[in-house]
């Protein structure tokens, strides 16, 4: 856990101002919650959510596959079977 850029916050302060810290985290700030000077937890902004359209079909037209890519290659099969024989 890289805490070099995280703002240290005591448990007591975090509890007292929970809504404020969560709003700041949502805006991009990150915090390390300290208990007796020791790191206890890290509060950070959420990961960005990609729109569903960006996930499915994002590379449509970028990928080409040969018509015979899944065709049986008799020489290749024979070589593989020969390699398996003792």
C-alpha positions as CSV (number, residue, x, y, z in Angstrom):
1,X,0.0,0.0,0.0
2,X,1.6,3.2,-1.1
3,X,0.6,5.9,1.4
4,X,3.1,8.6,0.3
5,X,0.3,10.9,-1.2
6,X,-2.4,10.0,1.3
7,X,-3.4,12.4,4.0
8,X,-3.1,11.0,7.5
9,X,-6.4,11.1,9.5
10,X,-7.0,9.8,13.0
11,X,-9.9,7.4,13.6
12,X,-11.5,10.0,15.9
13,X,-11.4,12.7,13.2
14,X,-12.6,10.3,10.5
15,X,-15.6,9.3,12.6
16,X,-16.4,12.9,13.5
17,X,-16.3,14.1,9.9
18,X,-17.1,10.9,8.0
19,X,-19.4,12.6,5.3
20,X,-16.7,15.3,4.6
21,X,-13.9,12.7,4.1
22,X,-16.1,10.6,1.9
23,X,-17.0,13.6,-0.2
24,X,-13.3,14.5,-0.5
25,X,-12.5,10.9,-1.5
26,X,-15.2,11.0,-4.2
27,X,-13.6,14.2,-5.5
28,X,-10.1,12.5,-5.8
29,X,-8.4,12.8,-2.3
30,X,-7.1,9.8,-0.5
31,X,-6.6,9.2,3.2
32,X,-4.8,6.8,5.5
33,X,-6.8,6.2,8.7
34,X,-4.5,6.0,11.7
35,X,-5.1,4.2,14.9
36,X,-2.5,5.2,17.6
37,X,-0.2,6.3,14.8
38,X,-0.4,3.0,12.9
39,X,-2.1,2.7,9.5
40,X,-5.4,1.0,9.8
41,X,-7.2,1.6,6.5
42,X,-7.0,3.5,3.3
43,X,-9.8,5.6,1.8
44,X,-9.4,6.4,-1.8
45,X,-11.6,7.6,-4.8
46,X,-13.4,4.8,-6.6
47,X,-12.1,3.5,-9.9
48,X,-13.7,5.1,-12.9
49,X,-16.6,3.1,-14.3
50,X,-16.5,2.6,-18.0
51,X,-19.8,2.8,-19.9
52,X,-21.1,-0.6,-21.0
53,X,-20.7,0.4,-24.6
54,X,-16.9,0.9,-24.1
55,X,-16.5,-2.7,-22.9
56,X,-18.4,-4.7,-25.6
57,X,-17.4,-4.3,-29.2
58,X,-14.7,-1.8,-28.4
59,X,-12.3,-3.4,-31.0
60,X,-14.9,-4.2,-33.7
61,X,-13.2,-3.9,-37.0
62,X,-9.7,-4.0,-35.5
63,X,-9.3,-7.7,-35.4
64,X,-9.1,-9.9,-38.5
65,X,-9.2,-13.7,-38.4
66,X,-8.5,-15.9,-41.4
67,X,-11.4,-17.9,-42.7
68,X,-9.5,-21.2,-42.1
69,X,-8.0,-20.4,-38.7
70,X,-9.7,-23.3,-37.1
71,X,-9.3,-25.8,-40.0
72,X,-7.5,-29.0,-39.2
73,X,-3.9,-29.1,-40.3
74,X,-3.2,-32.8,-40.9
75,X,0.6,-32.3,-40.8
76,X,0.4,-30.4,-37.5
77,X,-1.8,-33.1,-36.0
78,X,0.5,-35.9,-37.2
79,X,3.5,-34.1,-35.7
80,X,1.8,-33.6,-32.4
81,X,0.6,-37.2,-32.2
82,X,4.1,-38.4,-33.1
83,X,5.6,-36.3,-30.3
84,X,3.3,-38.0,-27.8
85,X,4.4,-41.5,-28.8
86,X,7.1,-43.1,-26.5
